[in-house]
Amino acid sequence: MARNKTEAMLFLQGPGSRQLKRDLFNSESPSISVDEVLEAYSVLKLTGTYNLLGHRLQLGQLGDSIMGEIKARSGQASSVLRKYRRQVFQNPRLPGNTCFRLWSCPF
């Protein structure tokens, strides 16, 4: 547990879990206190999403849906396309119909 490097995702279920989620996550920086550790590491930040090796986990969607993952990846692809579209598709150095073939390739 390095300082400012460790976060936790809490998946709460059962009676009273909705209210507990509201209480925990309804602040500017959600966190919980951990007993019996050094004071520098006693506050554990809570997060609702976690990115690891290109995969995105999101609370409330664990095992239920992959829509959050699809939206995140679509957003990443759109931002890359916006960034490089003009450089690639309006490049006068590309011969013939290369731009058309690039645009229509199924990748």
N, C-alpha and C positions, 0 to 999 in steps of 0.2 A: 504494500500500500504506500505508494509515493504521494507526497503532498500535492494536491490539486490534480492528481492523475487517476483517481479511482472513483468510479460512479457505480450505482446499482440500479437495476430494474426490479421493481417489486410487482409481482403478479398476485394481487389480492383477490380471494374468492370467499364466498360464504356470507352469512348474515352480518350486516354492518360494514361490508367491504366498500360499498359506494361512498358512504359518509367518510370512511377512513381515507379513501383516495382523494376526496375533496379536501379534507383537512391537510393531507400531506402535500398535494400538488398545487394547492391554491395559494402559492406565495411566489415571490420573485425568484428565489433560489431554493427549490425544494431540497430538504436534507433531513437526516435523522442523526441522533447522537448515538455513539457506540461506547459502551462501558468497557472498562478494563483494558484499554489500549493507551498508548502515549497521547498526551493532550493534543499534540500537533496533528494526530490522525483520528481524533475522536468524532469528527463531523464527516459523515458520508453523504455525498451529493446523490440525489435521485434524478433519474432521467426517464423519459417516456419512449425514446428511440435510441437505438445503438447501431452503429455501422461497423461491420467487421469484414474485411476482405471482400468488399463489394456487395455484401448482403446486408439488408436493413431489417432489423427486428423492431417491432413497434408494439407497445402495450395495447391490449384490447384486441389485437389481431393475431395473436400467437395461435397458429393452427386453424384459425377461422377463415382468413382471407389473405390473399397476396396483393390486394389492391394498393396498399401503401408501397410495397416493393415495386409494383409496375409503375405507379406514378413517379416515384423517385428516379427510377431508371429512365423513364420517358423524359423527365425534366433534364437529366444529365445529357441525354442524347440531343435534345433540342438546343441546349446551350452550346454544345460542341458544334452542331450544325450551323447555328447562327454565327458563331465565331469564325468558322472557316469556309462558309458557303461562297462568299464573294471571291476569296483567294483561289478556290478550286474551280467553281463552275463558271467564273468569268475570266478565266486565265486565257489570254490570247495565244499563249505558247502551246496549248494542247491542240493536237491535230484533229481535223475532221469532226466526227461525231463522238469523240471521247467523253465530252461533258454529258451528253445524253446517255451514253452507256453507263457512266458512273452514277447518274441520278436514278436510273432504272434498275440497277443491280440489287438483287435481293439479299442484303446482308443484315 
